Amino acid sequence: MTAETKIETETATGAVTTVYAVTGMTCGHCEGAVTDEISALDGVTSVKAEATTGRVTVISQAPLDESAVRAAVDEAGYELSGQA
């Protein structure tokens, strides 16, 4: 299943999956900090941060404003590079 297919599948069920690239995460604590901040955004239902890949997968009820995600990642102490 490609990323596009996954997004279409999730959207069909009322959710949107977006993968972001985040720099600076090196451990489980980093993953937790990023997960906590993004999870606090309205409409977010799931967050999975992976320090080894620098990817953060976010499932939300609707597309998120990237500036809000950027601010959340910044608050956690890391940098959002954009969508992966």
C-alpha positions in Angstrom: 0.0 0.0 0.0 1.5 3.4 -1.0 1.3 6.5 1.2 -1.3 7.9 -1.1 -3.4 4.8 -0.8 -3.1 4.9 2.9 -4.2 8.6 3.1 -7.2 7.8 0.8 -8.1 4.9 3.0 -7.9 6.8 6.2 -9.8 9.7 4.7 -12.6 7.4 3.6 -13.0 6.4 7.2 -13.1 10.0 8.4 -9.4 10.3 9.3 -6.4 11.8 7.7 -2.9 10.4 8.0 0.0 12.7 7.6 3.7 11.9 8.0 6.1 14.7 9.0 9.9 14.9 9.1 11.3 16.1 12.4 14.9 16.8 13.1 16.7 16.5 16.4 14.9 13.5 17.9 17.5 10.9 19.2 15.7 8.8 21.8 12.4 7.7 23.4 12.2 10.8 25.5 12.4 12.9 22.3 9.6 10.8 20.8 7.5 11.3 23.9 8.0 15.0 24.0 7.0 15.4 20.3 4.0 13.0 20.7 2.7 14.9 23.7 2.8 18.3 22.1 1.2 17.1 18.8 -1.4 15.1 20.6 -2.6 18.2 22.3 -3.7 19.7 18.9 -7.4 19.8 18.2 -8.5 16.9 16.1 -5.5 14.7 16.6 -6.4 11.1 17.4 -3.0 9.3 17.1 0.7 10.2 17.0 3.7 7.9 16.4 7.1 9.5 16.6 10.2 7.5 15.5 13.6 9.0 16.5 15.5 6.5 14.3 13.8 7.7 11.1 12.9 11.3 12.1 9.3 10.6 11.0 6.2 11.5 12.9 2.9 9.9 11.7 -0.2 11.8 12.8 -3.8 10.7 12.4 -6.3 13.4 12.7 -10.0 14.0 12.1 -9.2 16.6 9.4 -6.1 17.9 7.7 -4.0 19.9 10.2 -2.6 23.4 9.8 1.1 22.8 9.3 1.9 26.0 11.2 0.2 24.5 14.3 2.1 21.2 13.9 5.3 23.3 13.5 4.6 25.3 16.7 3.9 22.1 18.6 7.2 20.5 17.5 9.0 23.7 18.2 7.5 23.7 21.7 8.8 20.2 22.2 12.3 21.5 21.3 12.7 20.0 17.8 12.3 21.2 14.2 9.7 20.3 11.7 11.3 20.0 8.3 7.9 19.5 6.6 5.9 16.6 5.3 7.9 13.4 4.8 
